[in-house]
């Protein structure tokens, strides 16, 4: 996952030219993010406006699952350890946040890892197919250069 500008992008090692998934664009610039260490479909993003966003791709991929104002300062970093999140801001403060059980307990849905693996694999295949179609389209659009073989008169 990369975090930059106004969206987070999820990449696959096989596709280096574009991400397999990405979040919608946020109103505020994103500053940091991290995956949940216990839930493979869950990640956290910090924003310049002091908000922490939680994305849960296991339940919904098109919108933030939860958003919370943490600080009036720019949030700069986040780390998750068990049921706690440490969120740093530009003023040098670290806010310790207790995560609710659904944000850290992987045992609530034992199929999440398998299902998310299938989702990421499906998106990777889709992006590879689109990449192949794009390359074929580009080949079809290239004008053919006519080669003429003129005999030289000596």
C-alpha positions as CSV (number, residue, x, y, z in Angstrom):
1,X,0.0,0.0,0.0
2,X,1.2,3.5,-0.8
3,X,-0.2,6.7,0.7
4,X,0.3,9.9,-1.1
5,X,-1.7,12.9,-2.2
6,X,-5.4,12.3,-1.7
7,X,-5.7,8.6,-2.0
8,X,-4.2,5.3,-0.9
9,X,-3.3,2.6,-3.5
10,X,-2.9,-1.1,-3.1
11,X,-0.3,-2.6,-5.4
12,X,0.6,-6.1,-6.6
13,X,4.2,-7.1,-7.3
14,X,3.2,-8.4,-10.7
15,X,1.8,-5.0,-11.8
16,X,4.2,-2.2,-11.4
17,X,2.5,0.3,-13.7
18,X,-0.8,0.8,-11.8
19,X,-2.5,-0.2,-8.5
20,X,-5.0,-3.1,-8.3
21,X,-7.2,-1.0,-6.0
22,X,-7.4,2.4,-4.6
23,X,-9.5,4.5,-2.2
24,X,-11.6,7.4,-3.4
25,X,-10.0,10.8,-3.2
26,X,-10.2,12.4,0.2
27,X,-11.0,16.1,0.9
28,X,-7.7,16.3,2.9
29,X,-4.2,15.3,1.9
30,X,-3.3,11.9,3.3
31,X,-0.1,11.7,5.4
32,X,0.4,8.1,6.5
33,X,-1.2,4.7,6.7
34,X,-0.8,1.2,7.8
35,X,-2.4,-2.2,7.5
36,X,-3.9,-3.9,10.5
37,X,-1.5,-6.5,11.8
38,X,-4.4,-8.8,12.6
39,X,-7.0,-8.2,9.9
40,X,-5.9,-8.4,6.3
41,X,-8.8,-6.3,4.9
42,X,-8.4,-3.4,7.2
43,X,-6.1,-0.4,7.0
44,X,-5.8,3.0,8.7
45,X,-5.1,6.4,7.1
46,X,-4.1,9.7,8.7
47,X,-5.0,13.0,7.2
48,X,-3.8,16.6,7.3
49,X,-7.1,17.8,8.8
50,X,-6.5,15.8,11.9
51,X,-8.8,12.9,11.1
52,X,-8.1,9.2,11.2
53,X,-9.9,7.1,8.6
54,X,-10.4,3.3,8.9
55,X,-11.0,1.4,5.7
56,X,-12.4,-2.1,5.9
57,X,-12.2,-3.6,2.5
58,X,-13.7,-6.8,3.9
59,X,-17.1,-5.1,4.4
60,X,-17.0,-2.3,1.9
61,X,-14.5,-1.1,-0.7
62,X,-15.9,2.2,-1.8
63,X,-16.2,4.2,1.4
64,X,-14.5,4.8,4.7
65,X,-15.8,2.5,7.4
66,X,-15.1,4.9,10.3
67,X,-13.6,8.4,10.6
68,X,-12.6,10.1,13.8
69,X,-11.2,13.6,14.5
70,X,-8.0,12.9,16.6
71,X,-6.2,16.3,16.7
72,X,-6.5,19.9,15.5
73,X,-2.9,19.4,14.2
74,X,-1.8,17.6,11.1
75,X,-1.7,13.8,11.8
76,X,1.7,12.5,10.7
77,X,2.0,8.9,11.6
78,X,0.2,5.8,12.9
79,X,1.2,2.4,14.3
80,X,-1.0,-0.4,15.5
81,X,-0.1,-2.8,18.3
82,X,-2.8,-5.2,19.4
83,X,-5.9,-3.3,20.4
84,X,-4.1,0.1,20.6
85,X,-3.3,2.7,17.9
86,X,-0.6,5.3,18.4
87,X,-1.3,8.4,16.2
88,X,1.3,11.1,16.0
89,X,0.7,14.7,15.0
90,X,2.8,17.6,13.8
91,X,2.8,19.3,17.2
92,X,4.8,16.3,18.6
93,X,1.9,14.7,20.4
94,X,1.1,11.0,20.3
95,X,-2.5,10.0,20.9
96,X,-3.1,6.5,22.2
97,X,-6.4,5.1,21.0
98,X,-8.1,2.0,22.1
99,X,-9.6,0.1,19.1
100,X,-12.9,-1.6,19.4
101,X,-12.9,-5.4,19.1
102,X,-14.0,-5.5,15.5
103,X,-10.9,-3.5,14.5
104,X,-8.4,-5.8,15.9
105,X,-9.9,-9.3,16.6
106,X,-9.3,-11.5,13.6
107,X,-11.3,-14.4,15.1
108,X,-14.6,-12.5,14.6
109,X,-14.5,-13.7,11.0
110,X,-12.3,-16.7,10.4
111,X,-12.8,-16.5,6.6
112,X,-11.6,-13.0,6.2
113,X,-8.1,-14.0,5.1
114,X,-9.4,-16.4,2.5
115,X,-12.0,-14.0,1.1
116,X,-9.6,-11.0,1.0
117,X,-7.0,-13.2,-0.8
118,X,-9.6,-14.0,-3.4
119,X,-10.6,-10.3,-3.7
120,X,-7.0,-9.2,-4.2
121,X,-6.3,-12.1,-6.7
122,X,-9.5,-11.2,-8.7
123,X,-8.4,-7.5,-8.9
124,X,-4.9,-8.5,-9.9
125,X,-6.3,-10.7,-12.8
126,X,-8.7,-7.9,-13.8
127,X,-5.9,-5.3,-13.9
128,X,-3.6,-7.8,-15.9
129,X,-6.4,-8.3,-18.4
130,X,-7.0,-4.6,-18.8
131,X,-3.2,-4.1,-19.3
132,X,-3.1,-6.7,-22.0
133,X,-6.2,-5.2,-23.7
134,X,-4.5,-1.7,-23.5
135,X,-1.3,-3.0,-25.1
136,X,-3.3,-4.8,-27.9
137,X,-5.3,-1.6,-28.5
138,X,-2.1,0.4,-28.8
139,X,-0.6,-2.0,-31.3
140,X,-3.8,-1.8,-33.4
141,X,-3.6,2.0,-33.5
142,X,0.0,2.3,-34.6
143,X,0.1,3.2,-38.3
144,X,1.9,0.8,-40.5
145,X,4.9,2.2,-42.2
146,X,4.9,1.3,-45.9
147,X,8.3,0.0,-47.1
148,X,8.9,0.5,-50.7
149,X,11.7,-1.3,-52.5
150,X,12.8,0.9,-55.4
151,X,15.2,-0.5,-57.9
152,X,18.2,1.7,-58.4
153,X,19.1,2.6,-62.0
154,X,22.8,2.7,-62.5
